[in-house]
């Protein structure tokens, strides 16, 4: 799985894609089971050249809320290995932030907590279906609407710059995010041009 952006899910649905996100320093497991962090960062190109646009998850998150469903928490994208519950999944100015609980009654969840605490596991990855995307003049695929299926704990992230944010940290503090803001401006202009 290392370095791959698009993979079929275990049930053979070739439309499901995965995007990895490194949680980085600051990740903690509190009370032995509680975890939180960014599963996706807006404006940050992954190794495959995809960039998630702000608002890309909004409709999917709203549909899930309306239907009383939650984003699934899986181990390494394996649908046979749910390991916890994401109590909260929301977009903010920086990206898709998730907060949840590893289930201590699940052996793999206890292992995941130990691996995170030891620093051996530090990645999140989203499982999603692309509903809308555009190509930018820089050659990136700008993902503007995604159907979010799950957020997995993973070993190898594809988006190494995304991480758990320290309190008080803002996107303006990160030079990489400032640079990527230019990509969004180009994409916004391209979308406006196509709508005219």
C-alpha positions in Angstrom: 0.0 0.0 0.0 2.9 2.4 0.5 2.8 5.3 -1.9 -0.5 4.4 -3.6 -3.2 6.9 -3.9 -6.0 4.9 -5.5 -6.8 1.4 -4.4 -9.8 -0.9 -4.6 -11.6 -1.6 -1.4 -11.8 -5.1 -0.1 -15.3 -5.7 -1.6 -14.1 -5.0 -5.2 -15.5 -1.5 -5.6 -12.8 0.1 -7.8 -14.2 3.7 -7.2 -13.0 3.9 -3.6 -9.8 5.9 -3.2 -7.5 6.5 -0.3 -5.4 9.5 0.7 -2.8 9.3 3.4 -2.1 11.9 6.0 0.8 11.9 8.5 -0.3 12.8 12.0 3.2 13.8 13.1 4.4 15.2 16.4 1.7 16.1 18.9 -0.4 13.0 18.4 -1.4 11.6 21.7 -3.6 8.9 23.0 -5.4 10.2 26.2 -7.1 8.0 28.7 -5.6 5.1 26.7 -8.1 5.3 23.9 -8.9 8.9 22.8 -7.2 10.2 19.6 -7.6 13.3 17.5 -6.0 14.9 14.5 -6.2 16.0 10.9 -7.2 13.2 8.5 -6.8 15.6 5.5 -5.3 19.0 5.0 -6.7 21.5 2.5 -4.3 22.8 -0.2 -1.5 20.3 0.5 -0.6 18.2 -2.6 0.0 14.6 -1.8 2.7 12.5 -3.5 0.3 11.7 -6.3 -0.5 15.4 -7.1 -4.0 15.5 -5.6 -5.1 18.5 -3.6 -8.2 18.6 -1.4 -10.2 21.9 -1.7 -11.9 23.5 1.4 -15.5 22.3 1.5 -14.8 19.0 -0.3 -16.2 17.0 2.7 -19.1 19.3 3.7 -21.9 17.7 1.7 -20.8 14.1 2.7 -20.6 15.0 6.4 -24.0 16.6 6.3 -25.5 13.6 4.6 -24.1 11.3 7.2 -25.4 13.5 10.0 -28.8 13.7 8.4 -28.9 9.9 8.2 -27.5 9.4 11.8 -24.3 7.7 10.5 -20.7 8.3 11.4 -17.4 8.1 9.6 -15.9 4.6 10.2 -12.6 4.1 12.0 -10.7 1.2 10.4 -7.3 -0.4 10.8 -5.2 0.0 7.5 -8.4 0.4 5.4 -9.5 -3.2 6.2 -13.4 -3.2 6.4 -13.2 -6.3 8.4 -11.2 -4.5 11.1 -13.1 -1.6 12.7 -11.1 -0.5 15.7 -13.0 2.4 17.1 -15.5 5.2 16.6 -15.0 8.7 15.3 -17.2 10.8 17.6 -16.5 13.9 15.6 -15.5 14.7 12.0 -15.6 18.3 10.8 -14.0 20.7 8.4 -12.2 23.7 9.7 -10.0 26.3 8.0 -7.1 23.8 7.9 -8.7 20.5 6.9 -10.7 17.5 8.0 -10.3 17.1 11.7 -11.4 13.9 13.5 -11.7 13.0 17.2 -12.6 9.5 18.4 -12.0 6.5 20.6 -10.2 3.3 20.1 -12.3 0.5 21.5 -10.4 -1.1 24.3 -12.5 -4.3 23.9 -10.9 -4.8 20.5 -7.5 -6.3 20.5 -6.3 -4.5 17.3 -7.4 -1.2 18.9 -5.3 -1.8 22.0 -2.4 -2.6 19.7 -3.0 0.6 17.8 -3.0 2.7 21.0 0.3 1.1 22.0 1.8 1.7 18.6 0.8 5.4 18.6 2.1 5.9 22.1 5.4 4.4 21.1 5.6 6.5 17.9 5.5 3.4 15.7 2.2 4.5 14.0 1.5 8.1 13.1 -0.6 8.1 9.9 -4.3 8.7 9.1 -5.8 7.9 5.7 -9.2 8.7 4.3 -11.2 6.3 2.2 -13.4 8.2 -0.2 -15.0 8.4 -3.6 -14.3 11.4 -5.8 -17.5 13.1 -6.9 -16.0 16.3 -8.4 -12.5 17.3 -9.4 -10.8 19.6 -11.7 -7.3 19.8 -13.2 -5.3 22.9 -12.3 -2.8 24.6 -14.6 0.0 23.2 -12.3 -1.1 19.7 -13.2 -2.7 18.9 -9.8 -6.1 17.2 -9.5 -8.1 19.6 -7.2 -10.7 17.4 -5.4 -13.7 19.7 -4.8 -16.3 17.2 -3.6 -15.7 13.9 -1.9 -17.9 11.2 -0.5 -16.1 10.2 2.8 -16.4 6.6 3.8 -13.8 6.0 6.5 -10.7 7.3 8.2 -8.1 4.6 9.0 -5.1 4.4 11.2 -2.2 3.5 8.9 1.5 2.9 8.9 2.6 4.7 5.7 1.0 8.1 5.0 1.0 9.6 1.6 0.5 13.2 2.8 3.5 13.7 5.1 2.9 17.4 5.9 -0.5 16.9 7.5 -0.3 16.4 11.3 -2.0 17.1 14.5 -2.1 20.9 15.0 -0.6 22.4 18.1 -2.9 24.7 20.0 -2.6 28.2 18.7 -1.0 27.2 15.4 -2.5 28.7 12.3 -2.1 27.9 8.6 -0.2 31.2 8.2 2.5 29.8 10.5 3.2 27.1 7.9 5.2 28.1 4.8 4.0 25.0 2.9 0.4 26.1 3.5 1.1 29.6 2.3 2.7 28.3 -0.9 -0.3 26.0 -1.5 -2.7 29.0 -1.1 -1.5 30.1 -4.5 -2.8 26.7 -6.0 -6.2 27.4 -4.6 -6.3 30.9 -6.1 -5.5 29.5 -9.5 -8.1 26.8 -9.1 -10.7 29.3 -7.9 -10.0 31.4 -11.0 -10.3 28.4 -13.2 -13.6 27.3 -11.7 -15.0 30.9 -12.0 -13.9 31.0 -15.6 -15.7 27.7 -16.4 -18.9 28.8 -14.6 -19.1 31.9 -16.8 
